[in-house]
Amino acid sequence: MSDRGIDELRALREYDAEAPPLDNATRNRARARLFAAMSTTSATDRSAARTGRRPVLRIALTGGVAAAVAAGVLIAMPDHDKGDGARAARPGTSSPVMRNVSARTVLNDAAAYERKHEKAVSPRDDQFVYTKEIIQETNQETGAEKSYVDEDWRSVDGSQRSWVMEIGHGWWAPPLQKDETMWPPQDWGTLRKLPTDPEKLILSLLQKTGPDDRNDSLDDITEEEWSDIHFSLAGLLKLVPVMPEGLRPAAYEALGMVPGVRAVPNQKDAKGRTGVAITYDDPMIPSGKGGYGGFFIFEPRTHRFLGFRDERTSGDGANLKRYVQLSYLDGWAVVDKVKQRP
């Protein structure tokens, strides 16, 4: 069993020992997520699953892939070094508590910054999206630090095998099979189909509806559905470093609409800069156990995105080790061949 699967089992076991029992609906939902995580992380040769930090769900599902065109060059991520803990309330135009919440302000500002500075790109189907990520990992017990450089080459249309890395270890991810899809999607055609309006993006993530269903509104979303929506949005923002124009800003704004999202001040990023972080209190997970997504760290003035803060574990029992990971995207490009650097 993978480290993530062990962690999930430990969390459930400790919850039963320390708190009242889960109700049947919550227990079934926790089991479903556990099995999804276990099946994903135990098959790293078949997906881009990232241990601890980056789970990818690879699911058999009917769906088409649209074509995309054009090319790009290496984009170096800028290093401009120029809250309180309020939470986002349930969205809705009739609710006055929606106004001026810190988490939502940070994410709306991040969306505005992204719209102003994002580089439009439309790669060809036969190309690859290259990304270079820097990761700094600290052992929480010993304080020992280690750095990694992860380089990925993702097939644009998903028809070719991709090369993916996690904390210095790489593997080949095969193309999706017929009627198989992945969340978050990695192929450009599927990404381009996602709505760039934040409310429509949220509604499109619900299994029961689509972005054009006029009978649905954000006010009708249940607490459990908001938890699933956050899981999907956090995965999209963490696992897809390069997106079609307008999608990342929409995802930031959508994340700000999720009840339970909150701002945490004075968080350090991988370069030692102090920023404001956005995290999520998942009501479907026992208190103190944390949830998926970690911390999204933003520059405190412009709210430009700086990087991620996550935690992972390895081993078990007396050999259990806990790590804090700080990471950021160092650069990206569109290239013609896998393993080709710009």
N, C-alpha and C positions, 0 to 999 in steps of 0.2 A: 504494500500500500504506500502511496506517496506521502510526503511530509504534510501536505495540505489535508489529505484525507485523515491522517492521524490527528492533526490539530482539530478538525471538525468533530471527530469522535470524542476527543478529550473535552471539547467545549460542551457537548451535549451531556457527557457523563458528569462533569463538574456542576452543570446547571441542575441536574436532578438531585445532586447531593446537597446543594446549598439553597435551593429555593423551592417554592410550591411547584407541583408538577405542571407541565405544559398541557393545555387543552388539546383535544384530538386534532383540530384543524391546524393549530400551530405546529404540533409535533409532525404531522404528515408533511407540512410545508418545509420544515427544517430537514426532514429526511430526504425530500426531493432535491433540495439544494445540495445536501451532502453527497448524494449519489451522483449528481451532475458534476460536482467538483472533482469527485474521485475518478469518474470515468474520463474526465478531461485531462487531469494532471498525470494520469497513469499512461497516457498515450502521447508522449511528447514527440514521437516520431511521426505522428499523424496530424499534428496541429501545432499552432503557435502558442500553446499554453505556457504561461510563465509562472514558475513555482512561487507561491505565496503572494507575489505582487500582481500577477496578470493572468487570471484564468480566462480561457477562451472556450466558449461552448460551440461544439461542432455537432450539428443536428441534421438529420435527414428531413428535408422539407422541399417541396416543389417550389421552384422560382426561376425566373429568367435573369439573364445578365445582359445589360445594355453595353454598347460600344462606347469607347472614348478615344480622343485623338490628341495629337500635338506632343511636345517634348519639353524638357526643362534642363536647368543646370544646378550645380550645387548651391544650396541656400544655407549660408552660415547663420545660425541663430544669433541675434544681436545681444550684446552684453551691456545694456544701459543700466548703470548702477545709480541711478539717481536716488481696532474694532472692539469693538466689543464682542460679546458672545451671543448677540441676539440671533434668534432663529427665524427662518422663513416660515410664515404662516401659510395656511391653506389658500391657494390662489383663488381669485374670484373678484369681479369688479364691484360686488356689493359689500365686500369686507374691508372696513377701514384699517384693520390690523395688518393688511398687506403693504401698507405704505411705509417707506423709509426703513426697511429692515436691513441690517448691516450685511448679512450674507448675500442678500439679493442685490444690494448696491454694489458690492465687490464684483459679483459675477456679471451684472449688467455693464459695469465699467470695463471689465475684461473683454466682454463681447464687443463693446464699442472700439476698444483698442485693437482687437483682432480684425475687425472690419476695415479699419483704417490702414493697417499694416500688412494684412495677409497678401501673399503672393499667389495670384491665380495660376493654376496649372491644370492641364488636361492631357495626361499621358496617353500614348497609344496602347491598344490592347496587348501588343507583343512586348511591351517594355516592363521595367521593374522600378518600384519605388525603393530607393536606398535611404536608410536612416542610420545615424550614428548617435548612440546614447551613452552618456557617462554616468556611472553608478559608483557611489561611495557607500561602503557597508561597514558598520561598526558593531562589534560583538558587545552586547549590553553588559556582560559579566566582566570581561577582561579589558574592554576598551580598545582592543586591537582593531585597526582599520585596514581596509583593503579596497582598492579601486578596480573597476572593470570598464572595458570599452566594448559595448555590444553593437554589432553591425548587422542589420537585416536587409535582405533583398526580397521584396514582396512582388509576386507576379500581379500585374495590373488587372488582368481579367480572370485570374485564378486558374488559368488553363495549364500553367507551367509550375513545376515544383519551386518552392521558395526556400531561401536560407534564413533561419531565424536563430537568435542567440538569447541566452538568459544567464546573467552573471558569469560571463566568460565562456559558457558552453554553448555550442551550436549544433544544429541538426537540420536535416532536410524535411520540409513540410510538403507532402504530396498535394497535387491538385485535388480540389473537391470532386467527389463522385457525382454522378447524375442524381438529381433530386436531393442533393445534400447542400446545406448552407452552414454558415458560421456566424455567431454573434460575438463581438461586433463584426460586421462584414469587412473583409480586407480587399475585395475586388472593387475597382473604381465604378463599374457600372451599377452595382448595388448601392454604393455610397451616394451616388448622384441621385438616386431615387428617394433618398430620405428627405423629408421636408426641411426647409431652411426657415420656417416659421416655428418659434419655440412651442406654441400651444399645439400646433399640428404634429410636431415631432413627438411631443408627449403622448398624444392620442394614438399616433401610429405605433407606439410601443406597447399598447394594450392589445392583448390577444383577441379581445371581444369586439374590437372596433377598428376603424381605419381613419386616416387623417381627414376624410371628407364626410364622415358621419355627422350630420347636423344635429342629431338627437343626443349627442354626447357633449359634455362640458367638463372642465376640470373640477367643478364642484361635485360631480358624481363619482369621482375616483375614491376608492376605499383606501384605508390605511395600508392594507396588504398590497394593493396595486401600486401605491406610491413607493413602497419598499422595492418592488420589482422594477419600477421605472427608474429609481435611483441606481439600482444595480446595472441596468442597461446603459444609462447615461454615463456613469462612471467608467464602465468598460469601454464605451465608445471613446471617451476623452483620453483614457490611459493607453489604450491599445492601438489607436489609429493616429499616429503623430502627424500625418499629412492627410488632409481632407479636401474635397471639392469646395470651391469658394462658397462661403456663407454657412456651411454646416457647423463648423466649430463655434462661431458666435451664437448660433441658435442653440447649440448644446449647452453652452455656458448659461444662457438665459433660461433654458428649460431646467437646468440644475438648480437655479435660484428659486424656482417655483415649487420645489419639493419641500413639503413640511418636514422639519427636523434637520435641515441643512443649517449649519451655523458657522460663524466666523471665530477664529482663534488667533489672537494677536501674538506678536513676538516669536515667530517661528523661523528657524534658520534653514536656508536652502543649502545645496551642495557646494556653493561657492562662498558660504559664510555670510550671505546677505540676510538681513532680517526682514521678514514680510508678514503678511496676514494670510492665514491658512483657512481653507474651507473644508469642513468635514461633515459627517452625517451621523446622527443618532438614530439607528434603525430600530423602530419599535417592535419589529418581529424577531429581534435577537435579544437574548437575556442581557440585562444591564451589566456593564463592565466587560462584556465579551468582545466588544468592538464589532465593526461591520466592514463590508467591502468598500474600497475606495481610498482609504488612508487620508492623506492631507494633500490638497492642491494648494500650493504656495504662490502668492501673488505679491508683486511690488506694492508697498503700502500707499504710494501716492497715486500712481497711474493705474494700479491694479493689473499691470501687465503680468502674464503668467511667467513664473520663474522655474518651477519644477515640482516634483512629487516628494512626499515623505511617506514611506511605508514601513511595515515590519514583516519579518518572516522568521520561521523557526526551522531547525533541522535536527534530526535525531529524535530520541525519545528517552523518557525516564532520566537516569543519571547523565545520559549523553545529550540531553536536550540543550540546544543553544538558541538564543534569541538574538536577532540582528535588527538594527535600524538601517534602513536604506534611504539615501537621498539621491535623486537622479534628475537629469535634465537632457533635453534634446540638443545635441551639439551641432547638428547639420543634417541636411537631407538633399536628395537629388532624384531626378528621373534618369535612368540609365538603360542601355539596350540589352545588357546581359547580366545574369546573376554573377555575383562576385566581382563585377566591374566597379571600380571606384571612380568618382568624377575627377 
